[in-house]
Amino acid sequence: MRIRICKCIVTCAALVTVPSWLTAQNPAEQETKQVRYKVISLGTLGGSFAEGNGISNKDWVAGFSTLPGDQAYHATLWTKERGLQDLGTLGGANSSMSFPVKDARGLLVGVADISTIDPFNEGLCGGQAAPFTISDPYICRGFMWKKGVMTPLPTLGGNNSFAENVNDRGQIVGIAETANPDPNCIAPQVFDFEAVIWGPPQDQIQELPLLPGDVVAFATGINDKGQVAGAAGPVCASPPVALYTSSHIVLWENGTVTNLGSLGGVAGNLPFAINNRGDIVGQSDVAGDTANQAFLWTKEKGMQALGTLPDYNASGVAFGINNKGQIVGGLNDASGSGPAVLWQNGLATDLNTLICGGSSLYLGFAGDINDDGEIAGQAIDINTGAMVGFLAIPVQGGDDCQANPIAGQRVVLPEAVREQLRQHSNHGRFGRGLIRPQQFVGATGNR
């Protein structure tokens, strides 16, 4: 439910060294002792595309990377001790972790292909996290990974499932297909799917209730209290199409489901994370469904749009939130360019203005933030053109590093790179939401 690249990835190195990337932007409005960040590249598994999408308080970064040749992608775990590790698959070609997974006990969850071709060619997981010219005809299953072992999670009788998040109690949330063909589904989707909780133990599966009128639902985030955030709507369609028909954000707690609404739109509404205070962040369409904005929902204030930066009012999404209320995500302008963003104290800040000098990385989006303020996401290496995962480590007061020389500048990406980001935004993480295909807006079910 970010996003989610075309074959031009491997040709972008020559494009991203153009000096005209840098144009004047409004001066940074940071305090003298603003926290700065030392940024490191997490690398790839040999391909030219990777993401860091979750970071736990153990400093584990969950994500995925393409393999050499960019024709397959695998879920990855980065640790300070071992660097980037390939977690493999369930027998098929691909796997990924696309949500802010941050279990502190060493349990990771995601989605992986099994070795069986999907006889219905639904492609339910084929566009969830990677370059979208990569063919993925396999059945996919949600997985749990612990101590080097990847284990498939059950479905509700159908072929496919997708694990999206996990809490420190070992409860996993996601979606699972039923065995019921639905003639009202938008092709290529054939079967209904529902929001579910697995475990513990992980062979147990519990279907979450729907609101009247809803047909499908996504469970995308769960906190240590067992509160579950997700989205629901009246149209059966496979991700990423289903995102563009999801009409409202929902909260499951104590056996009940509550409609949290939206920022005014009737489609494109999706949460990505919920912290232990019950605060929820994600993306939501505005009235008219012409754009989406990053949102924060709290019990006290309800649904609120998060702030933007000058010239980045086209779209925004919040992917991660920690227990201190710090939020991270990304913004885009109309051309498809935009920075990773940190929201705190009611203000949005371009993370590129806060990183220490000497880095060749331009931070494109931030996927998650842990309670120590460490941030994971995706960056473009301006020396090589590779799109890599990054880890940003706070340097208190900024005394131990020089300011980033591009602070206060606006990076204008070459068109080829922007096209990659547009495709990534359109399709990944259930349509990560920075740019949205309008043909699905306003779709309604016929039940």
C-alpha positions in Angstrom: 0.0 0.0 0.0 5.3 4.4 -1.0 4.9 2.4 -4.5 6.8 1.3 -5.3 10.9 1.5 -11.9 11.6 1.3 -15.4 14.6 -0.2 -17.2 16.1 3.3 -17.5 17.4 2.9 -14.0 20.6 1.4 -15.4 21.2 4.3 -17.7 20.7 7.2 -15.3 24.3 7.5 -14.1 25.3 9.9 -16.9 22.2 12.0 -16.2 22.5 12.6 -12.6 25.8 14.5 -12.6 24.4 17.5 -14.4 25.3 20.7 -12.4 21.9 22.2 -13.4 20.3 20.1 -10.7 20.8 22.9 -8.2 18.7 26.0 -8.3 18.0 28.6 -5.7 15.4 27.8 -3.0 14.1 29.8 -0.1 16.8 29.9 2.7 16.6 27.2 5.3 14.8 28.4 8.4 16.6 26.3 11.0 17.8 27.1 14.5 21.5 27.3 15.0 21.5 24.1 17.1 19.2 22.2 14.7 19.9 18.5 14.8 21.8 17.4 11.8 22.3 13.9 10.3 25.2 11.8 9.2 23.9 9.9 6.2 25.3 6.6 4.9 24.3 4.6 1.9 23.0 1.1 2.6 24.0 -0.1 -0.9 22.2 -2.6 -3.0 22.3 -6.4 -3.7 24.1 -5.7 -7.0 21.2 -3.9 -8.8 20.7 -0.2 -9.2 17.6 0.2 -7.0 17.0 -0.3 -3.3 14.9 1.1 -0.5 15.1 1.3 3.3 11.5 1.3 4.5 11.5 0.4 8.2 13.9 1.0 11.1 13.5 -0.5 14.5 14.9 0.5 17.8 17.5 -2.3 17.2 18.8 -0.1 14.3 17.7 -2.8 11.9 16.6 -1.4 8.5 14.0 -3.4 6.5 13.6 -3.0 2.8 14.4 -4.5 -0.6 16.8 -4.3 -3.5 17.1 -5.4 -7.0 19.6 -8.1 -7.9 22.3 -7.7 -10.6 20.6 -6.9 -13.9 17.6 -5.4 -12.2 15.3 -8.3 -13.2 14.4 -9.5 -9.7 14.3 -8.0 -6.2 14.7 -9.5 -2.8 13.8 -8.4 0.8 16.8 -7.0 2.6 17.9 -6.5 6.2 20.7 -4.0 7.0 22.4 -4.1 10.3 25.5 -2.3 11.6 27.2 -5.6 12.2 26.5 -7.4 8.9 25.6 -4.7 6.4 23.0 -5.5 3.7 21.7 -9.1 3.8 19.6 -10.9 1.2 16.6 -12.6 2.9 15.7 -14.6 -0.2 12.2 -15.7 -1.2 9.7 -18.5 -0.7 10.8 -20.3 -3.9 9.8 -17.8 -6.5 11.7 -14.8 -8.0 10.9 -11.8 -5.8 10.3 -10.6 -2.3 10.1 -7.3 -0.5 9.4 -5.4 2.7 7.7 -2.2 1.7 6.2 -0.9 4.9 7.8 0.6 8.1 8.5 -2.7 9.8 10.1 -2.1 13.2 9.6 -5.0 15.5 12.3 -4.7 18.3 12.6 -8.5 18.9 14.0 -9.4 15.5 10.9 -10.5 13.6 10.5 -9.2 10.1 7.5 -9.5 7.8 6.8 -8.9 4.1 5.7 -10.6 0.9 7.5 -13.2 -1.2 6.8 -15.3 -4.3 6.3 -19.0 -4.0 7.4 -21.3 -6.9 3.9 -21.7 -8.3 2.6 -19.6 -11.2 -0.7 -17.8 -10.3 -3.3 -19.6 -12.5 -5.5 -16.5 -12.5 -2.7 -14.1 -13.3 -3.9 -11.6 -10.7 -0.5 -10.0 -10.1 -1.6 -9.1 -6.6 1.9 -8.7 -5.4 3.8 -8.1 -8.6 3.9 -4.3 -8.4 4.2 -3.9 -4.7 7.8 -2.8 -4.3 10.0 -2.7 -7.3 10.9 -1.8 -10.9 7.7 -2.4 -12.7 9.1 -3.7 -15.9 9.9 -6.8 -13.8 7.5 -9.6 -14.6 6.1 -11.4 -11.6 3.6 -14.2 -12.5 3.9 -16.0 -9.2 1.6 -16.6 -6.4 2.8 -14.5 -3.4 2.5 -15.1 0.3 3.0 -12.9 3.3 6.0 -14.1 5.3 7.6 -13.8 8.7 11.4 -13.9 9.0 13.3 -14.7 12.1 16.9 -15.9 12.7 17.5 -16.6 9.0 14.2 -18.5 8.4 11.4 -17.2 6.1 8.0 -18.8 6.8 4.9 -18.4 4.7 1.7 -17.1 6.3 -1.7 -18.6 5.6 -4.5 -17.1 3.5 -8.3 -17.1 4.0 -8.6 -19.9 1.5 -7.3 -18.1 -1.6 -3.9 -18.1 -3.3 -2.3 -14.8 -2.2 -1.5 -12.9 1.0 0.6 -9.9 1.9 2.1 -9.1 5.3 2.6 -5.4 5.9 3.6 -4.8 9.6 4.2 -6.4 12.9 4.3 -5.3 16.6 6.4 -6.3 19.5 3.8 -8.9 20.6 4.3 -10.8 17.4 1.0 -9.8 15.8 1.3 -9.4 12.0 -1.2 -7.5 9.9 -1.9 -7.5 6.2 -4.3 -8.8 3.6 -5.3 -12.3 2.6 -7.4 -13.6 -0.3 -10.5 -15.7 0.2 -11.5 -18.6 -2.0 -14.6 -16.7 -3.3 -14.5 -15.4 -6.9 -16.1 -12.0 -7.1 -17.6 -11.0 -10.5 -17.6 -7.4 -9.4 -13.8 -7.3 -9.0 -11.9 -5.0 -11.4 -9.7 -7.2 -13.6 -7.2 -8.8 -13.1 -8.4 -9.3 -9.5 -10.6 -12.4 -9.2 -11.0 -13.1 -5.5 -12.0 -10.9 -2.6 -9.4 -10.2 0.0 -9.7 -9.0 3.6 -7.7 -7.3 6.3 -6.2 -9.8 8.7 -4.1 -10.4 11.8 -1.8 -13.4 12.0 -0.7 -14.8 15.3 0.7 -15.4 17.6 1.2 -18.2 16.7 1.6 -17.3 13.0 -0.4 -20.2 11.7 -3.5 -18.5 13.2 -5.4 -16.0 11.1 -8.2 -13.6 12.1 -10.3 -11.6 9.6 -11.0 -8.0 10.6 -14.5 -6.7 10.4 -15.7 -4.4 7.6 -17.9 -1.3 7.8 -21.3 -1.5 6.0 -20.8 -1.0 2.3 -17.1 -1.9 2.2 -16.0 -4.9 0.2 -12.2 -5.0 0.7 -9.8 -3.7 3.4 -6.1 -3.3 4.0 -4.5 -3.6 7.4 -1.3 -1.7 7.1 0.0 -0.8 10.6 -0.3 -2.2 14.2 1.1 -0.9 17.5 2.1 -2.7 20.6 -1.4 -2.2 22.1 -2.9 -4.1 19.2 -4.6 -1.1 17.6 -4.6 -1.6 13.8 -4.7 1.1 11.1 -5.9 0.4 7.6 -8.0 1.5 4.7 -11.2 0.2 3.2 -13.6 0.8 0.3 -16.4 -0.5 -1.8 -14.4 -1.8 -4.8 -12.6 -5.2 -5.2 -9.4 -4.5 -7.1 -5.9 -5.6 -6.8 -3.2 -3.3 -5.4 -2.2 -0.8 -6.6 -5.6 -0.2 -8.2 -7.4 -0.7 -4.9 -5.6 2.3 -3.4 -7.3 4.6 -5.9 -10.7 3.3 -4.8 -10.1 3.1 -1.0 -12.5 5.7 0.3 -11.6 6.0 4.0 -9.0 5.3 6.7 -10.1 2.9 9.4 -9.0 1.9 12.9 -9.6 -1.5 14.4 -9.5 -1.8 18.2 -11.2 -4.0 20.8 -13.1 -5.9 18.1 -14.6 -2.9 16.5 -13.9 -0.9 13.3 -14.1 3.0 13.2 -14.2 5.1 10.0 -11.6 7.9 10.5 -12.6 9.5 7.2 -10.2 11.4 4.9 -9.0 14.9 4.0 -12.0 15.3 1.8 -11.3 13.0 -1.1 -13.2 9.8 -1.8 -10.2 7.8 -3.1 -6.5 7.4 -2.6 -6.7 7.2 1.3 -4.1 5.0 3.0 -2.3 4.9 6.4 1.2 3.6 6.6 2.0 3.6 10.3 0.5 3.9 13.8 2.6 4.5 16.9 2.0 3.4 20.5 0.0 6.6 21.3 -2.4 5.6 18.5 -1.3 8.4 16.2 -1.7 7.4 12.5 0.1 8.8 9.5 -0.3 8.3 5.7 -1.7 9.9 2.6 -5.2 11.1 1.8 -6.9 12.7 -1.2 -8.2 16.3 -0.8 -11.6 17.3 -2.0 -12.0 16.7 -5.7 -9.4 13.9 -5.7 -6.9 16.0 -7.7 -4.0 15.5 -5.3 -3.1 13.8 -2.1 -1.5 15.1 1.1 0.4 13.7 4.0 -1.9 13.4 7.1 -1.7 12.9 10.8 -4.7 11.5 12.7 -4.9 11.7 16.5 -7.7 10.9 18.8 -7.7 14.4 20.1 -7.7 16.4 16.9 -8.8 13.9 14.3 -7.6 14.1 10.7 -5.1 16.9 9.9 -3.1 17.7 6.8 0.6 18.0 7.4 2.5 21.0 6.2 4.4 21.3 2.9 7.4 23.2 1.6 7.4 26.1 -0.9 6.9 24.8 -4.4 6.1 21.3 -3.2 2.3 21.5 -3.0 1.4 18.9 -5.6 1.4 15.8 -3.4 2.8 14.4 -0.2 2.8 11.3 1.9 3.8 10.4 5.5 5.3 6.9 5.8 6.6 6.6 9.3 6.1 7.9 12.9 7.9 7.2 16.1 6.6 7.2 19.7 7.8 10.7 20.2 5.6 12.0 17.4 8.3 12.7 14.8 7.0 11.9 11.3 8.8 11.3 8.0 7.8 10.9 4.4 8.1 12.8 1.1 6.8 15.7 -1.0 6.6 16.2 -4.8 6.1 19.1 -7.1 4.2 18.8 -10.4 7.2 17.6 -12.3 7.9 14.6 -10.0 10.8 16.1 -8.0 10.8 16.3 -4.3 12.7 15.7 -1.1 12.6 13.4 1.9 10.8 15.3 4.7 10.8 15.4 8.5 7.7 16.8 10.3 8.1 17.9 13.9 6.7 20.6 16.1 4.2 21.4 13.3 6.8 22.2 10.7 8.0 20.4 7.5 11.8 20.3 6.9 13.6 19.1 3.8 16.0 16.5 5.2 18.6 17.4 2.6 19.1 20.7 4.4 20.0 18.9 7.6 22.5 16.3 6.5 26.3 16.7 7.0 28.5 17.7 4.1 30.5 15.2 2.2 27.6 13.0 1.2 26.8 12.2 -2.5 23.2 11.3 -1.6 20.1 13.3 -2.4 17.4 12.0 -0.1 14.2 11.3 -2.1 11.9 10.0 0.5 12.1 8.9 4.2 10.3 5.6 4.9 10.5 5.4 8.7 12.0 6.9 11.9 12.8 5.1 15.2 12.6 6.4 18.7 16.3 7.5 18.6 15.4 9.7 15.6 17.3 7.5 13.1 15.7 7.7 9.7 15.7 5.2 6.8 14.6 5.8 3.3 15.7 6.0 -0.4 18.3 8.3 -1.9 19.8 8.9 -5.3 23.6 8.7 -5.4 24.4 11.7 -7.6 27.8 10.2 -8.5 26.5 6.9 -9.8 22.8 7.3 -10.5 21.9 4.4 -8.3 18.8 4.6 -6.1 19.9 3.2 -2.7 18.6 2.8 0.8 19.9 5.3 3.3 20.3 5.6 7.1 20.4 9.1 8.6 21.9 9.2 12.1 21.3 12.3 14.3 24.3 14.4 15.3 23.0 16.5 18.2 23.5 20.3 17.7 25.3 19.7 14.4 28.6 20.4 16.2 30.3 17.3 14.8 29.6 17.9 11.1 29.7 20.6 8.5 26.5 21.7 6.9 25.4 20.1 3.6 26.7 22.3 0.8 23.3 22.0 -1.0 21.4 23.2 2.1 18.9 25.8 1.1 19.1 24.7 -2.5 16.4 23.0 -4.6 17.4 19.9 -6.5 15.8 19.6 -9.9 16.1 16.1 -11.1 16.7 15.2 -14.8 13.6 14.1 -16.6 14.7 10.5 -16.9 15.1 10.3 -13.1 11.8 12.0 -12.5 10.1 9.4 -14.8 11.5 6.7 -12.6 10.1 8.3 -9.6 6.8 8.9 -11.2 6.4 5.2 -12.1 7.6 4.3 -8.6 5.1 6.6 -7.0 2.2 5.4 -9.2 2.6 1.8 -8.4 4.7 0.9 -5.4 3.6 0.3 -1.9 0.0 0.1 -3.1 0.5 3.3 -5.1 2.8 5.1 -2.7 0.8 8.2 -3.6 3.2 11.0 -4.7 1.6 11.0 -8.2 -1.7 9.3 -8.8 -3.3 7.9 -12.0 -6.6 9.7 -12.3 -8.4 7.0 -14.3 -9.2 5.2 -11.0 -10.4 8.2 -9.0 -14.1 8.0 -8.3 -14.4 4.3 -9.2 -17.3 2.7 -7.4 -18.5 -0.8 -6.8 -21.6 -2.2 -8.3 -22.9 -4.0 -5.3 
